[in-house]
């Protein structure tokens, strides 16, 4: 959904441990554990700077990482949908 | 309750009460040599008639305690010993808050623990029992208790529940006085309990640092392959009965365990192959 602004819980609400290239997240408000692959942890990291649209999130990520390929925007949108379904991000 | 028995098993004290003397007599025989609790018991297990009159007429044992599963099926009185064992499992699985409970067997050598976990029938009890007769200390065949404070494993050396083919295998090498009665026709087939060695009981209060996690699978061609940390984490959350209820403390304990321990899945066609594979992998982490 173009133009939607997303927000993530503050850093202290989510404990993250990297295991073999994947990340396991413990979401304190829900008590749920999630296992996520890149770029999901990086999206959450980008959202820690504040609410943003998908395009802004991608721009923040590009400042930190070398993102390969032209489909990065699609990947970010798809992961945002999944993170929203998992309760790790929400729309403003 | 009319009859009762208290048992200390590792860090957990149980009081088992029963409407009938026979299951407790069998339990007292099987658990001969276990220490008595020196304080208040952590969990109570009650074996009671399903209804009052069924104490005498076709008696059937219902398992009760501090924590109850509404659909725990009553059992025949002939399987009263099994009911007591299941009752202890149930109380631990539902009520334990101090430890992350993994449905796993564990053995110890030189202060370091090997954790064996897998689905029912994977052979972890048998493998742990065999290792327990070959220079390892048996810490438990049913639950591995991961201390939330220090990440060490606590022993929970209940009697090993041997099933079907494993019974004969162990009867060949272990003295008869360490076995309970043969229970035929249980929901899991034939079951016979095996008391761990006296030295394992004497050391039940000694924790061990987890050093290796194995996922054994019986009945396949011999193979060992490394398992990635994220997969180990996922499998162990599934193998834990109280991971979700422990919240952040469970997450910290489990991620700590996974990050510190190498893990492998091992397939084995027979016990000798399994023992050789375990020895080889243990040497690698040494």
Interface residues (C-beta under 8 A of the other chain):
Chain A: X15 X17 X19 X20 X21 X22 X24 X26 X28 X31 X33 X35
Chain B: X228 X229 X230 X232 X233 X234 X237 X243 X244 X247 X248 X251 X252 X255 X258 X259
